[in-house]
Amino acid sequence: MKYAVLTFGLVMAWASGAFAAEPVPVGNADAGKNQVAVCSACHGADGNGSAPFPKLAGQGEKYLYKQLRDVRDGARSIPTMVGQLDGKSNQDLADIAAFYASQASTGGQTDPELLELGQNVYRAGIAERKVAACSGCHSPTGRGNAPAGYPALAGQHAQYTADQLRAYRKGYEDPAGRTNDPNKIMRINAFGLSDKEIEAVSSYIAGLK
């Protein structure tokens, strides 16, 4: 019961932050396609690039739009993205988000040796360390919750997911880490994870369909 209350409380805290954001402009995928040529060098022509760069294909528009704005406006620091979004309007970013959201994401694989631990972290969390189940926001299948702005994770490169969890963990105490999560929900969760647990849950996520 305590775990259920913890998970519900964290989900609702994140939701309140997500819904408080300003409305996302309606994106046009065709217009977005015309703006992503330079993006393909890292993310692939259809958003299914190679690690360490994230797959963007099939990601929710609301989440993508927020990340693009955060990168453009300096709320999220990604060295390889410096200058890439300079001069882009909010509508441009919405169009780019719509394009990638319209693409089909490719799958990945889970390391069998990490399956049990990764599945336990993803589906049950670690209550004694205030780590909520990932499935609470990202769904049991990793499809996320696009209207709420919770990202899809299924099939994402394990290396990228692990890198982000470590960045969030660092951001819990150090502003040099990743800090653009509403209400610190990802920082709180990542702070409670060991390196092995991050590796395992990232591998498990890569194999979700």
PyMOL commands that place a pseudoatom at each C-alpha (Angstrom):
pseudoatom trace, name=CA, resn=MET, resi=1, chain=A, elem=C, hetatm=0, pos=[0.000, 0.000, 0.000]
pseudoatom trace, name=CA, resn=LYS, resi=2, chain=A, elem=C, hetatm=0, pos=[2.833, 2.414, 0.861]
pseudoatom trace, name=CA, resn=TYR, resi=3, chain=A, elem=C, hetatm=0, pos=[4.417, 1.755, -2.541]
pseudoatom trace, name=CA, resn=ALA, resi=4, chain=A, elem=C, hetatm=0, pos=[1.113, 2.384, -4.335]
pseudoatom trace, name=CA, resn=VAL, resi=5, chain=A, elem=C, hetatm=0, pos=[0.693, 5.705, -2.544]
pseudoatom trace, name=CA, resn=LEU, resi=6, chain=A, elem=C, hetatm=0, pos=[4.268, 6.692, -3.387]
pseudoatom trace, name=CA, resn=THR, resi=7, chain=A, elem=C, hetatm=0, pos=[3.834, 5.887, -7.063]
pseudoatom trace, name=CA, resn=PHE, resi=8, chain=A, elem=C, hetatm=0, pos=[0.491, 7.685, -7.304]
pseudoatom trace, name=CA, resn=GLY, resi=9, chain=A, elem=C, hetatm=0, pos=[1.889, 10.738, -5.532]
pseudoatom trace, name=CA, resn=LEU, resi=10, chain=A, elem=C, hetatm=0, pos=[4.894, 10.985, -7.827]
pseudoatom trace, name=CA, resn=VAL, resi=11, chain=A, elem=C, hetatm=0, pos=[2.799, 10.501, -10.950]
pseudoatom trace, name=CA, resn=MET, resi=12, chain=A, elem=C, hetatm=0, pos=[0.341, 13.192, -9.880]
pseudoatom trace, name=CA, resn=ALA, resi=13, chain=A, elem=C, hetatm=0, pos=[3.179, 15.583, -8.995]
pseudoatom trace, name=CA, resn=TRP, resi=14, chain=A, elem=C, hetatm=0, pos=[4.684, 15.163, -12.443]
pseudoatom trace, name=CA, resn=ALA, resi=15, chain=A, elem=C, hetatm=0, pos=[1.296, 15.467, -14.103]
pseudoatom trace, name=CA, resn=SER, resi=16, chain=A, elem=C, hetatm=0, pos=[0.559, 18.742, -12.342]
pseudoatom trace, name=CA, resn=GLY, resi=17, chain=A, elem=C, hetatm=0, pos=[3.811, 20.175, -13.674]
pseudoatom trace, name=CA, resn=ALA, resi=18, chain=A, elem=C, hetatm=0, pos=[3.253, 18.862, -17.187]
pseudoatom trace, name=CA, resn=PHE, resi=19, chain=A, elem=C, hetatm=0, pos=[-0.276, 20.200, -17.528]
pseudoatom trace, name=CA, resn=ALA, resi=20, chain=A, elem=C, hetatm=0, pos=[0.717, 23.598, -16.164]
pseudoatom trace, name=CA, resn=ALA, resi=21, chain=A, elem=C, hetatm=0, pos=[2.884, 24.268, -19.216]
pseudoatom trace, name=CA, resn=GLU, resi=22, chain=A, elem=C, hetatm=0, pos=[1.596, 26.493, -22.003]
pseudoatom trace, name=CA, resn=PRO, resi=23, chain=A, elem=C, hetatm=0, pos=[-0.245, 24.796, -24.879]
pseudoatom trace, name=CA, resn=VAL, resi=24, chain=A, elem=C, hetatm=0, pos=[1.831, 23.166, -27.596]
pseudoatom trace, name=CA, resn=PRO, resi=25, chain=A, elem=C, hetatm=0, pos=[1.340, 24.713, -31.068]
pseudoatom trace, name=CA, resn=VAL, resi=26, chain=A, elem=C, hetatm=0, pos=[-0.247, 22.372, -33.582]
pseudoatom trace, name=CA, resn=GLY, resi=27, chain=A, elem=C, hetatm=0, pos=[2.617, 20.903, -35.575]
pseudoatom trace, name=CA, resn=ASN, resi=28, chain=A, elem=C, hetatm=0, pos=[2.693, 20.087, -39.274]
pseudoatom trace, name=CA, resn=ALA, resi=29, chain=A, elem=C, hetatm=0, pos=[4.694, 16.945, -40.036]
pseudoatom trace, name=CA, resn=ASP, resi=30, chain=A, elem=C, hetatm=0, pos=[5.211, 17.872, -43.702]
pseudoatom trace, name=CA, resn=ALA, resi=31, chain=A, elem=C, hetatm=0, pos=[6.616, 21.248, -42.720]
pseudoatom trace, name=CA, resn=GLY, resi=32, chain=A, elem=C, hetatm=0, pos=[8.781, 19.576, -40.122]
pseudoatom trace, name=CA, resn=LYS, resi=33, chain=A, elem=C, hetatm=0, pos=[10.235, 17.155, -42.664]
pseudoatom trace, name=CA, resn=ASN, resi=34, chain=A, elem=C, hetatm=0, pos=[11.659, 20.116, -44.546]
pseudoatom trace, name=CA, resn=GLN, resi=35, chain=A, elem=C, hetatm=0, pos=[13.575, 21.247, -41.451]
pseudoatom trace, name=CA, resn=VAL, resi=36, chain=A, elem=C, hetatm=0, pos=[15.280, 18.074, -40.267]
pseudoatom trace, name=CA, resn=ALA, resi=37, chain=A, elem=C, hetatm=0, pos=[17.893, 17.426, -42.963]
pseudoatom trace, name=CA, resn=VAL, resi=38, chain=A, elem=C, hetatm=0, pos=[20.738, 18.462, -40.673]
pseudoatom trace, name=CA, resn=CYS, resi=39, chain=A, elem=C, hetatm=0, pos=[19.228, 16.426, -37.819]
pseudoatom trace, name=CA, resn=SER, resi=40, chain=A, elem=C, hetatm=0, pos=[19.565, 13.195, -39.803]
pseudoatom trace, name=CA, resn=ALA, resi=41, chain=A, elem=C, hetatm=0, pos=[23.334, 13.118, -39.302]
pseudoatom trace, name=CA, resn=CYS, resi=42, chain=A, elem=C, hetatm=0, pos=[22.771, 12.067, -35.681]
pseudoatom trace, name=CA, resn=HIS, resi=43, chain=A, elem=C, hetatm=0, pos=[19.128, 11.014, -35.479]
pseudoatom trace, name=CA, resn=GLY, resi=44, chain=A, elem=C, hetatm=0, pos=[18.705, 9.290, -38.839]
pseudoatom trace, name=CA, resn=ALA, resi=45, chain=A, elem=C, hetatm=0, pos=[16.446, 10.324, -41.698]
pseudoatom trace, name=CA, resn=ASP, resi=46, chain=A, elem=C, hetatm=0, pos=[13.400, 8.892, -39.902]
pseudoatom trace, name=CA, resn=GLY, resi=47, chain=A, elem=C, hetatm=0, pos=[14.457, 9.599, -36.324]
pseudoatom trace, name=CA, resn=ASN, resi=48, chain=A, elem=C, hetatm=0, pos=[15.957, 6.159, -35.703]
pseudoatom trace, name=CA, resn=GLY, resi=49, chain=A, elem=C, hetatm=0, pos=[19.580, 7.153, -35.356]
pseudoatom trace, name=CA, resn=SER, resi=50, chain=A, elem=C, hetatm=0, pos=[22.392, 5.209, -33.711]
pseudoatom trace, name=CA, resn=ALA, resi=51, chain=A, elem=C, hetatm=0, pos=[23.596, 5.430, -30.114]
pseudoatom trace, name=CA, resn=PRO, resi=52, chain=A, elem=C, hetatm=0, pos=[24.653, 7.525, -28.298]
pseudoatom trace, name=CA, resn=PHE, resi=53, chain=A, elem=C, hetatm=0, pos=[22.075, 9.765, -29.963]
pseudoatom trace, name=CA, resn=PRO, resi=54, chain=A, elem=C, hetatm=0, pos=[18.417, 9.191, -29.029]
pseudoatom trace, name=CA, resn=LYS, resi=55, chain=A, elem=C, hetatm=0, pos=[15.759, 7.713, -31.245]
pseudoatom trace, name=CA, resn=LEU, resi=56, chain=A, elem=C, hetatm=0, pos=[13.135, 10.406, -31.833]
pseudoatom trace, name=CA, resn=ALA, resi=57, chain=A, elem=C, hetatm=0, pos=[10.786, 8.436, -34.067]
pseudoatom trace, name=CA, resn=GLY, resi=58, chain=A, elem=C, hetatm=0, pos=[7.392, 7.745, -32.527]
pseudoatom trace, name=CA, resn=GLN, resi=59, chain=A, elem=C, hetatm=0, pos=[7.991, 10.054, -29.590]
pseudoatom trace, name=CA, resn=GLY, resi=60, chain=A, elem=C, hetatm=0, pos=[5.051, 12.132, -28.342]
pseudoatom trace, name=CA, resn=GLU, resi=61, chain=A, elem=C, hetatm=0, pos=[4.779, 15.618, -29.819]
pseudoatom trace, name=CA, resn=LYS, resi=62, chain=A, elem=C, hetatm=0, pos=[4.293, 17.332, -26.468]
pseudoatom trace, name=CA, resn=TYR, resi=63, chain=A, elem=C, hetatm=0, pos=[7.430, 15.818, -24.997]
pseudoatom trace, name=CA, resn=LEU, resi=64, chain=A, elem=C, hetatm=0, pos=[9.521, 16.457, -28.104]
pseudoatom trace, name=CA, resn=TYR, resi=65, chain=A, elem=C, hetatm=0, pos=[8.343, 20.052, -28.303]
pseudoatom trace, name=CA, resn=LYS, resi=66, chain=A, elem=C, hetatm=0, pos=[9.291, 20.683, -24.669]
pseudoatom trace, name=CA, resn=GLN, resi=67, chain=A, elem=C, hetatm=0, pos=[12.749, 19.191, -25.136]
pseudoatom trace, name=CA, resn=LEU, resi=68, chain=A, elem=C, hetatm=0, pos=[13.368, 21.190, -28.306]
pseudoatom trace, name=CA, resn=ARG, resi=69, chain=A, elem=C, hetatm=0, pos=[12.321, 24.389, -26.557]
pseudoatom trace, name=CA, resn=ASP, resi=70, chain=A, elem=C, hetatm=0, pos=[14.445, 23.574, -23.529]
pseudoatom trace, name=CA, resn=VAL, resi=71, chain=A, elem=C, hetatm=0, pos=[17.476, 23.002, -25.742]
pseudoatom trace, name=CA, resn=ARG, resi=72, chain=A, elem=C, hetatm=0, pos=[16.867, 26.178, -27.733]
pseudoatom trace, name=CA, resn=ASP, resi=73, chain=A, elem=C, hetatm=0, pos=[16.271, 28.286, -24.636]
pseudoatom trace, name=CA, resn=GLY, resi=74, chain=A, elem=C, hetatm=0, pos=[19.116, 26.835, -22.559]
pseudoatom trace, name=CA, resn=ALA, resi=75, chain=A, elem=C, hetatm=0, pos=[17.086, 24.880, -20.009]
pseudoatom trace, name=CA, resn=ARG, resi=76, chain=A, elem=C, hetatm=0, pos=[18.657, 21.633, -21.236]
pseudoatom trace, name=CA, resn=SER, resi=77, chain=A, elem=C, hetatm=0, pos=[22.319, 21.535, -22.176]
pseudoatom trace, name=CA, resn=ILE, resi=78, chain=A, elem=C, hetatm=0, pos=[23.371, 19.135, -24.947]
pseudoatom trace, name=CA, resn=PRO, resi=79, chain=A, elem=C, hetatm=0, pos=[26.819, 19.942, -26.371]
pseudoatom trace, name=CA, resn=THR, resi=80, chain=A, elem=C, hetatm=0, pos=[26.078, 18.370, -29.757]
pseudoatom trace, name=CA, resn=MET, resi=81, chain=A, elem=C, hetatm=0, pos=[22.915, 20.484, -30.071]
pseudoatom trace, name=CA, resn=VAL, resi=82, chain=A, elem=C, hetatm=0, pos=[24.574, 23.847, -29.479]
pseudoatom trace, name=CA, resn=GLY, resi=83, chain=A, elem=C, hetatm=0, pos=[23.398, 26.261, -32.158]
pseudoatom trace, name=CA, resn=GLN, resi=84, chain=A, elem=C, hetatm=0, pos=[21.264, 23.687, -33.960]
pseudoatom trace, name=CA, resn=LEU, resi=85, chain=A, elem=C, hetatm=0, pos=[17.961, 25.293, -32.986]
pseudoatom trace, name=CA, resn=ASP, resi=86, chain=A, elem=C, hetatm=0, pos=[19.006, 28.926, -32.994]
pseudoatom trace, name=CA, resn=GLY, resi=87, chain=A, elem=C, hetatm=0, pos=[16.473, 31.026, -34.866]
pseudoatom trace, name=CA, resn=LYS, resi=88, chain=A, elem=C, hetatm=0, pos=[13.762, 28.361, -34.755]
pseudoatom trace, name=CA, resn=SER, resi=89, chain=A, elem=C, hetatm=0, pos=[10.316, 29.647, -33.811]
pseudoatom trace, name=CA, resn=ASN, resi=90, chain=A, elem=C, hetatm=0, pos=[7.938, 27.770, -31.527]
pseudoatom trace, name=CA, resn=GLN, resi=91, chain=A, elem=C, hetatm=0, pos=[5.989, 26.766, -34.625]
pseudoatom trace, name=CA, resn=ASP, resi=92, chain=A, elem=C, hetatm=0, pos=[9.149, 25.424, -36.252]
pseudoatom trace, name=CA, resn=LEU, resi=93, chain=A, elem=C, hetatm=0, pos=[9.820, 23.289, -33.195]
pseudoatom trace, name=CA, resn=ALA, resi=94, chain=A, elem=C, hetatm=0, pos=[6.234, 22.039, -33.153]
pseudoatom trace, name=CA, resn=ASP, resi=95, chain=A, elem=C, hetatm=0, pos=[6.553, 21.056, -36.818]
pseudoatom trace, name=CA, resn=ILE, resi=96, chain=A, elem=C, hetatm=0, pos=[9.780, 19.168, -36.167]
pseudoatom trace, name=CA, resn=ALA, resi=97, chain=A, elem=C, hetatm=0, pos=[8.147, 17.396, -33.214]
pseudoatom trace, name=CA, resn=ALA, resi=98, chain=A, elem=C, hetatm=0, pos=[5.170, 16.456, -35.389]
pseudoatom trace, name=CA, resn=PHE, resi=99, chain=A, elem=C, hetatm=0, pos=[7.441, 14.973, -38.043]
pseudoatom trace, name=CA, resn=TYR, resi=100, chain=A, elem=C, hetatm=0, pos=[9.316, 12.730, -35.652]
pseudoatom trace, name=CA, resn=ALA, resi=101, chain=A, elem=C, hetatm=0, pos=[6.127, 11.751, -33.844]
pseudoatom trace, name=CA, resn=SER, resi=102, chain=A, elem=C, hetatm=0, pos=[4.720, 10.542, -37.179]
pseudoatom trace, name=CA, resn=GLN, resi=103, chain=A, elem=C, hetatm=0, pos=[7.600, 8.136, -37.777]
pseudoatom trace, name=CA, resn=ALA, resi=104, chain=A, elem=C, hetatm=0, pos=[7.721, 4.495, -36.634]
pseudoatom trace, name=CA, resn=SER, resi=105, chain=A, elem=C, hetatm=0, pos=[10.294, 3.654, -34.005]
pseudoatom trace, name=CA, resn=THR, resi=106, chain=A, elem=C, hetatm=0, pos=[12.534, 0.638, -34.405]
pseudoatom trace, name=CA, resn=GLY, resi=107, chain=A, elem=C, hetatm=0, pos=[12.962, -1.910, -31.630]
pseudoatom trace, name=CA, resn=GLY, resi=108, chain=A, elem=C, hetatm=0, pos=[15.930, -2.994, -29.560]
pseudoatom trace, name=CA, resn=GLN, resi=109, chain=A, elem=C, hetatm=0, pos=[17.085, -5.869, -27.392]
pseudoatom trace, name=CA, resn=THR, resi=110, chain=A, elem=C, hetatm=0, pos=[17.472, -6.567, -23.690]
pseudoatom trace, name=CA, resn=ASP, resi=111, chain=A, elem=C, hetatm=0, pos=[20.591, -8.223, -22.324]
pseudoatom trace, name=CA, resn=PRO, resi=112, chain=A, elem=C, hetatm=0, pos=[19.281, -11.533, -20.880]
pseudoatom trace, name=CA, resn=GLU, resi=113, chain=A, elem=C, hetatm=0, pos=[21.621, -11.198, -17.900]
pseudoatom trace, name=CA, resn=LEU, resi=114, chain=A, elem=C, hetatm=0, pos=[20.027, -7.875, -16.967]
pseudoatom trace, name=CA, resn=LEU, resi=115, chain=A, elem=C, hetatm=0, pos=[16.421, -8.827, -17.679]
pseudoatom trace, name=CA, resn=GLU, resi=116, chain=A, elem=C, hetatm=0, pos=[15.241, -9.758, -14.174]
pseudoatom trace, name=CA, resn=LEU, resi=117, chain=A, elem=C, hetatm=0, pos=[16.737, -6.763, -12.404]
pseudoatom trace, name=CA, resn=GLY, resi=118, chain=A, elem=C, hetatm=0, pos=[15.713, -4.348, -15.135]
pseudoatom trace, name=CA, resn=GLN, resi=119, chain=A, elem=C, hetatm=0, pos=[12.156, -5.649, -15.193]
pseudoatom trace, name=CA, resn=ASN, resi=120, chain=A, elem=C, hetatm=0, pos=[11.855, -5.381, -11.411]
pseudoatom trace, name=CA, resn=VAL, resi=121, chain=A, elem=C, hetatm=0, pos=[13.024, -1.765, -11.409]
pseudoatom trace, name=CA, resn=TYR, resi=122, chain=A, elem=C, hetatm=0, pos=[10.795, -0.812, -14.335]
pseudoatom trace, name=CA, resn=ARG, resi=123, chain=A, elem=C, hetatm=0, pos=[7.632, -2.499, -13.085]
pseudoatom trace, name=CA, resn=ALA, resi=124, chain=A, elem=C, hetatm=0, pos=[7.952, -2.292, -9.302]
pseudoatom trace, name=CA, resn=GLY, resi=125, chain=A, elem=C, hetatm=0, pos=[10.442, 0.469, -8.523]
pseudoatom trace, name=CA, resn=ILE, resi=126, chain=A, elem=C, hetatm=0, pos=[12.394, 0.432, -5.250]
pseudoatom trace, name=CA, resn=ALA, resi=127, chain=A, elem=C, hetatm=0, pos=[10.066, 1.661, -2.528]
pseudoatom trace, name=CA, resn=GLU, resi=128, chain=A, elem=C, hetatm=0, pos=[12.644, 1.891, 0.260]
pseudoatom trace, name=CA, resn=ARG, resi=129, chain=A, elem=C, hetatm=0, pos=[14.668, 4.327, -1.860]
pseudoatom trace, name=CA, resn=LYS, resi=130, chain=A, elem=C, hetatm=0, pos=[11.648, 6.278, -3.144]
pseudoatom trace, name=CA, resn=VAL, resi=131, chain=A, elem=C, hetatm=0, pos=[12.138, 5.008, -6.689]
pseudoatom trace, name=CA, resn=ALA, resi=132, chain=A, elem=C, hetatm=0, pos=[8.725, 4.771, -8.322]
pseudoatom trace, name=CA, resn=ALA, resi=133, chain=A, elem=C, hetatm=0, pos=[7.935, 2.190, -10.976]
pseudoatom trace, name=CA, resn=CYS, resi=134, chain=A, elem=C, hetatm=0, pos=[8.812, 3.524, -14.420]
pseudoatom trace, name=CA, resn=SER, resi=135, chain=A, elem=C, hetatm=0, pos=[5.633, 1.928, -15.749]
pseudoatom trace, name=CA, resn=GLY, resi=136, chain=A, elem=C, hetatm=0, pos=[3.531, 4.366, -13.717]
pseudoatom trace, name=CA, resn=CYS, resi=137, chain=A, elem=C, hetatm=0, pos=[4.265, 7.213, -16.146]
pseudoatom trace, name=CA, resn=HIS, resi=138, chain=A, elem=C, hetatm=0, pos=[5.796, 5.478, -19.144]
pseudoatom trace, name=CA, resn=SER, resi=139, chain=A, elem=C, hetatm=0, pos=[3.230, 2.620, -19.293]
pseudoatom trace, name=CA, resn=PRO, resi=140, chain=A, elem=C, hetatm=0, pos=[3.904, -1.115, -18.852]
pseudoatom trace, name=CA, resn=THR, resi=141, chain=A, elem=C, hetatm=0, pos=[4.838, -1.381, -22.533]
pseudoatom trace, name=CA, resn=GLY, resi=142, chain=A, elem=C, hetatm=0, pos=[7.012, 1.734, -22.556]
pseudoatom trace, name=CA, resn=ARG, resi=143, chain=A, elem=C, hetatm=0, pos=[4.696, 3.675, -24.867]
pseudoatom trace, name=CA, resn=GLY, resi=144, chain=A, elem=C, hetatm=0, pos=[4.559, 6.641, -22.517]
pseudoatom trace, name=CA, resn=ASN, resi=145, chain=A, elem=C, hetatm=0, pos=[1.623, 9.028, -22.224]
pseudoatom trace, name=CA, resn=ALA, resi=146, chain=A, elem=C, hetatm=0, pos=[1.740, 11.487, -25.112]
pseudoatom trace, name=CA, resn=PRO, resi=147, chain=A, elem=C, hetatm=0, pos=[-1.102, 13.812, -23.967]
pseudoatom trace, name=CA, resn=ALA, resi=148, chain=A, elem=C, hetatm=0, pos=[0.535, 14.218, -20.545]
pseudoatom trace, name=CA, resn=GLY, resi=149, chain=A, elem=C, hetatm=0, pos=[3.967, 14.752, -22.046]
pseudoatom trace, name=CA, resn=TYR, resi=150, chain=A, elem=C, hetatm=0, pos=[5.499, 11.569, -20.575]
pseudoatom trace, name=CA, resn=PRO, resi=151, chain=A, elem=C, hetatm=0, pos=[7.961, 10.194, -23.124]
pseudoatom trace, name=CA, resn=ALA, resi=152, chain=A, elem=C, hetatm=0, pos=[7.854, 6.845, -24.841]
pseudoatom trace, name=CA, resn=LEU, resi=153, chain=A, elem=C, hetatm=0, pos=[10.823, 4.685, -23.871]
pseudoatom trace, name=CA, resn=ALA, resi=154, chain=A, elem=C, hetatm=0, pos=[10.298, 1.375, -25.660]
pseudoatom trace, name=CA, resn=GLY, resi=155, chain=A, elem=C, hetatm=0, pos=[13.152, 0.496, -28.003]
pseudoatom trace, name=CA, resn=GLN, resi=156, chain=A, elem=C, hetatm=0, pos=[15.316, 3.450, -26.963]
pseudoatom trace, name=CA, resn=HIS, resi=157, chain=A, elem=C, hetatm=0, pos=[19.067, 2.862, -27.074]
pseudoatom trace, name=CA, resn=ALA, resi=158, chain=A, elem=C, hetatm=0, pos=[20.177, 1.515, -23.702]
pseudoatom trace, name=CA, resn=GLN, resi=159, chain=A, elem=C, hetatm=0, pos=[23.258, 3.725, -23.752]
pseudoatom trace, name=CA, resn=TYR, resi=160, chain=A, elem=C, hetatm=0, pos=[21.172, 6.868, -24.225]
pseudoatom trace, name=CA, resn=THR, resi=161, chain=A, elem=C, hetatm=0, pos=[18.682, 5.957, -21.488]
pseudoatom trace, name=CA, resn=ALA, resi=162, chain=A, elem=C, hetatm=0, pos=[21.494, 5.163, -19.072]
pseudoatom trace, name=CA, resn=ASP, resi=163, chain=A, elem=C, hetatm=0, pos=[23.251, 8.431, -19.900]
pseudoatom trace, name=CA, resn=GLN, resi=164, chain=A, elem=C, hetatm=0, pos=[20.067, 10.392, -19.157]
pseudoatom trace, name=CA, resn=LEU, resi=165, chain=A, elem=C, hetatm=0, pos=[19.414, 8.592, -15.883]
pseudoatom trace, name=CA, resn=ARG, resi=166, chain=A, elem=C, hetatm=0, pos=[22.951, 9.350, -14.753]
pseudoatom trace, name=CA, resn=ALA, resi=167, chain=A, elem=C, hetatm=0, pos=[22.499, 12.975, -15.813]
pseudoatom trace, name=CA, resn=TYR, resi=168, chain=A, elem=C, hetatm=0, pos=[19.257, 13.199, -13.826]
pseudoatom trace, name=CA, resn=ARG, resi=169, chain=A, elem=C, hetatm=0, pos=[20.931, 11.553, -10.835]
pseudoatom trace, name=CA, resn=LYS, resi=170, chain=A, elem=C, hetatm=0, pos=[23.700, 14.145, -10.966]
pseudoatom trace, name=CA, resn=GLY, resi=171, chain=A, elem=C, hetatm=0, pos=[21.100, 16.894, -11.346]
pseudoatom trace, name=CA, resn=TYR, resi=172, chain=A, elem=C, hetatm=0, pos=[19.497, 15.962, -8.027]
pseudoatom trace, name=CA, resn=GLU, resi=173, chain=A, elem=C, hetatm=0, pos=[22.291, 17.789, -6.216]
pseudoatom trace, name=CA, resn=ASP, resi=174, chain=A, elem=C, hetatm=0, pos=[24.329, 19.440, -8.966]
pseudoatom trace, name=CA, resn=PRO, resi=175, chain=A, elem=C, hetatm=0, pos=[22.854, 21.969, -11.421]
pseudoatom trace, name=CA, resn=ALA, resi=176, chain=A, elem=C, hetatm=0, pos=[25.448, 20.795, -13.942]
pseudoatom trace, name=CA, resn=GLY, resi=177, chain=A, elem=C, hetatm=0, pos=[23.372, 17.635, -14.340]
pseudoatom trace, name=CA, resn=ARG, resi=178, chain=A, elem=C, hetatm=0, pos=[20.035, 17.369, -16.137]
pseudoatom trace, name=CA, resn=THR, resi=179, chain=A, elem=C, hetatm=0, pos=[17.390, 19.457, -14.383]
pseudoatom trace, name=CA, resn=ASN, resi=180, chain=A, elem=C, hetatm=0, pos=[14.582, 20.054, -16.888]
pseudoatom trace, name=CA, resn=ASP, resi=181, chain=A, elem=C, hetatm=0, pos=[12.147, 17.506, -15.404]
pseudoatom trace, name=CA, resn=PRO, resi=182, chain=A, elem=C, hetatm=0, pos=[8.944, 18.947, -13.855]
pseudoatom trace, name=CA, resn=ASN, resi=183, chain=A, elem=C, hetatm=0, pos=[8.893, 18.755, -10.053]
pseudoatom trace, name=CA, resn=LYS, resi=184, chain=A, elem=C, hetatm=0, pos=[12.258, 16.899, -10.008]
pseudoatom trace, name=CA, resn=ILE, resi=185, chain=A, elem=C, hetatm=0, pos=[10.423, 13.630, -10.582]
pseudoatom trace, name=CA, resn=MET, resi=186, chain=A, elem=C, hetatm=0, pos=[13.173, 12.047, -12.690]
pseudoatom trace, name=CA, resn=ARG, resi=187, chain=A, elem=C, hetatm=0, pos=[15.917, 13.422, -10.464]
pseudoatom trace, name=CA, resn=ILE, resi=188, chain=A, elem=C, hetatm=0, pos=[14.278, 11.912, -7.394]
pseudoatom trace, name=CA, resn=ASN, resi=189, chain=A, elem=C, hetatm=0, pos=[13.923, 8.523, -9.062]
pseudoatom trace, name=CA, resn=ALA, resi=190, chain=A, elem=C, hetatm=0, pos=[17.386, 8.454, -10.624]
pseudoatom trace, name=CA, resn=PHE, resi=191, chain=A, elem=C, hetatm=0, pos=[19.021, 9.522, -7.355]
pseudoatom trace, name=CA, resn=GLY, resi=192, chain=A, elem=C, hetatm=0, pos=[17.862, 6.272, -5.785]
pseudoatom trace, name=CA, resn=LEU, resi=193, chain=A, elem=C, hetatm=0, pos=[19.317, 4.041, -8.491]
pseudoatom trace, name=CA, resn=SER, resi=194, chain=A, elem=C, hetatm=0, pos=[22.703, 2.357, -8.436]
pseudoatom trace, name=CA, resn=ASP, resi=195, chain=A, elem=C, hetatm=0, pos=[24.887, 2.139, -11.534]
pseudoatom trace, name=CA, resn=LYS, resi=196, chain=A, elem=C, hetatm=0, pos=[23.916, -1.516, -11.948]
pseudoatom trace, name=CA, resn=GLU, resi=197, chain=A, elem=C, hetatm=0, pos=[20.209, -0.731, -11.665]
pseudoatom trace, name=CA, resn=ILE, resi=198, chain=A, elem=C, hetatm=0, pos=[20.536, 2.054, -14.237]
pseudoatom trace, name=CA, resn=GLU, resi=199, chain=A, elem=C, hetatm=0, pos=[22.300, -0.324, -16.611]
pseudoatom trace, name=CA, resn=ALA, resi=200, chain=A, elem=C, hetatm=0, pos=[19.665, -3.010, -16.080]
pseudoatom trace, name=CA, resn=VAL, resi=201, chain=A, elem=C, hetatm=0, pos=[16.548, -0.869, -16.440]
pseudoatom trace, name=CA, resn=SER, resi=202, chain=A, elem=C, hetatm=0, pos=[18.010, 0.848, -19.509]
pseudoatom trace, name=CA, resn=SER, resi=203, chain=A, elem=C, hetatm=0, pos=[18.647, -2.531, -21.104]
pseudoatom trace, name=CA, resn=TYR, resi=204, chain=A, elem=C, hetatm=0, pos=[15.132, -3.679, -20.221]
pseudoatom trace, name=CA, resn=ILE, resi=205, chain=A, elem=C, hetatm=0, pos=[13.634, -0.552, -21.792]
pseudoatom trace, name=CA, resn=ALA, resi=206, chain=A, elem=C, hetatm=0, pos=[15.565, -1.158, -25.015]
pseudoatom trace, name=CA, resn=GLY, resi=207, chain=A, elem=C, hetatm=0, pos=[13.809, -4.490, -25.434]
pseudoatom trace, name=CA, resn=LEU, resi=208, chain=A, elem=C, hetatm=0, pos=[10.276, -3.282, -24.735]
pseudoatom trace, name=CA, resn=LYS, resi=209, chain=A, elem=C, hetatm=0, pos=[7.906, -3.566, -27.684]
for i in range(1, 209): cmd.bond("trace and resi %d" % i, "trace and resi %d" % (i + 1))
show_as sticks, trace
zoom trace
